[in-house]
Amino acid sequence: MNDIIELVTIVCMIVITISISLLLYRVVKGPTNPDRAVALDAIGINLMGMAGLVAIMLVTTRLNDVILLIGILLFIGTIALAKYLERGVIIDRDDD
């Protein structure tokens, strides 16, 4: 049973690696800025999946905090990027 789990995790890591490389192409070559933002979000989700697969391979639960941290940082980055794309600035300042 351990051999099957190891084989499946390796195959999943290869697929996620291919996905990340294609998403990097979309980040660099994306036709619009929102396309680039979506590709960055998808890369972050793939990184969370990769960390989960590494946790399965190492048979540990210590990487759960890393996965949560990636998710939190991804959320904050997405909000900041969306605000920048909408308004042109991230932090609004009053010039009173």
N, C-alpha and C positions, 0 to 999 in steps of 0.2 A: 504494500500500500504506500509506503514512503517513496518508492521509486516512481509511482504514478504521480504523486503530489509534486515531487521534484521536477519531473518532466513537464507537467502542466505549468508550473510556475516559470520554468525557463522559456517555454513557448510564449507565455503571456508577456514576459519581459522583452522578448524579441519583438512581439507585435507592438508593445508600447513604445519601444525604441524607434520603430519605423514610424509610428504615429507622431512622435515628438519631432522627428526629422522632417516629416511633411508639414507639420505645423510651424516649424522654424522657417521653412520656405514661405509659408503664408504670411508670417510676421514680417519678413524682409520684403517680399514681393507683393503683399496685399494691395488690392486696388484702392481701398479706402481705409481711413483710420479706424472706423468701427470694425472692419474685418480683422484688422491687426489686433484690436482689443479682444475680440472673441477668440482669436488664435492664442493669445497670451493666457486667457482664462483656461482654455482647453489644455495648454501645456501644464498649467498648474494642477489641473485635475489629473492629468497623466502622471505627474510627479507624485501626487498623493497615492495613486494606484501602485506606482513603482515602490514607494516606501512600504505600502502594505504587503506587496509581494516579497520584499526583502525581509519583513517581519515574519512572514510565513516560512521562508527558507531558513531563517536563523532560529525559529521556534522561540520567539520572545514577544513580550507585550510592551517592551520599552520604547518602541517606535510609535506607539499610539499618540504620544504627546507631540512627536514631530509631525505626524499627519494632521493633528488638530491645529498646530501652529501654522502649517502651510495653508490650511483652509482659512484661518483667520486672516493671515496676511494677504491671501488671494482676495478675500472679500473687501478688505480695506483698499487694496490696490484697484479693484474693479470700480468701487465707488469713486475714488479719486480720479481715475481715468475717465469715467463717464461724466463727471462734473467738468473736467477739463475739456472734453470734446463738446460739451453742451455750451459752456459759458466762456471758455478760453482761459480761465483762471481756476485755481483750486481753492484758494483762500480769499474770500471777499473781504475787502478792507474799506471802511468808510473814510473818505477824505474830508471830513468835517473839520 
